[in-house]
């Protein structure tokens, strides 16, 4: 006769995972104490750790915060790795006026800037910053 597959609530799974993570039980001790398989406890512990690290679970969430996120239909999306393209030649059309002399003697005599991209509200936003090299403060 085939054994009936048991179903567990998210609260039960959370308590089982917390036995291991917060109360110091080993996975096998927690499984024996709850009369469930070690594989299930290991899976729940891994899922809870991922949820605590901000990951979106593939199955039903264990923590109330992640459950609310799932109810709202939101997901966590981490950007993939990025590789920069190495510059092979200097740009002759852009003069290098600093010549890597970043120690300046007066305010507002040399500025430096950079641009980065931030994913928010379902699109990329550009953030540009200009820094005064004397005070090392953002000026624009």
N, C-alpha and C positions, 0 to 999 in steps of 0.2 A: 504494500500500500504506500502510495506517495505521501510524503509529509506535506501538510498544509503550509503554504507560505504565510508567514506572519507579517502584519503591517504595524509600523510604529509611528507615533505622532512626532512632530518636530520637537515638542517639549521633551519627550522621552529621549530622543536622539541627542538633544543638547545636554541633558543631564548625564547621559552615558559618556559623552565626550568630555564633559567637565570632570568626571571621576578621574580620568587620565590626566587632563591638562592642569586642573586646579588642586585636586586632592591627592595626587601622587600615586594613584593606582597604575599598575602596568596594564597593558591592553588585555593580556590573558586573565589577570585578576578581575578586571572590570567585566569581561565577558562571562566569567564563571559566576560572579556575584549577581549578574542580571539574567543568567541562563540564556545567553545569545551567542552567536558565533563571533570569533575574533575578527574575521574579515569585516563584518558589519561595523564593529567598534572602531577598527582601524580606519575604515572609510569615513565614518562620522568625525573622528578626530582630525583627519586630514582636511575634511570639508570645513570644520570649524576653524582650523588654523588659517585656511585660505580666506574665509569670511572675515576673520580678525585682521588680516593683512589687506583688506579692501577688495578682494576678488569677488566676482559674481559667481555664485554656485550654478552648476549645470542642472542640478535637481532642485527640489524644494528647499528653500533656505532654512537654516536652523535658528539663527539669531533674529530677534524681533526687528532689528534695523534692516537686515537684508530681506526679511519677509515684506516689510513695508515698501522697500525699493522694488521688489518683484511685483507687488500689487499695483504700483504706479507704472509698471512697464519699463523701468529704467535699467540700464546695464552699465557696468564699468568697462571703459575702453582705455587701455594703456597704449601709448604710441609704440610702434615698433622701433627696432634699432635703426640708427641713422648713421650713414657714413658720409663724410665730407669729401668733396672732390678736391684733390690736391691741385694747387695752382702751379702750372708748369712754367709760366712766364709772368713777369711783372706787367702791370698795365701801363704802357708808356703814355697813354692819354690822361692818366691821373698822377700828377706829380707827388712824390713822397717828400713832403716838406719837413717832417719830423726827423727822418733818418734814425728812428728808434731812440731819440733823445726825449725820454718821458719825464725827466726831472727838469721842471721849468721853474723860473725864479719869480714869476709874477702871476697874479690871478688873471684870468681871461686872455692869456697869451697863447694858450694851446688847448684845444678841445679834442676829444676823442669820442667816437660813437659806435653803436652796434645795433643790430636789429635781431629780434627773435620772434617766434610765432607761438601763439597760445591757442589751444583748441577750447572754445567755449560757445555755448548756445548753438551747437551743431554747425559751426563754421570756424575757420581759422581767423584769428585776429593778429595784427602785426603790432609789435611793441618796439619802438625806436627810442634809444636813450643817448643823450649827449652828456659827457662828463668833462668838467674842468680838470685838467691834469695837475694844476697847482693845488687846489683844495680837495681833489678827489671826490667831489660832490656832483650830483646830477644837476644840470643847468637847463635841460630841455629834453 
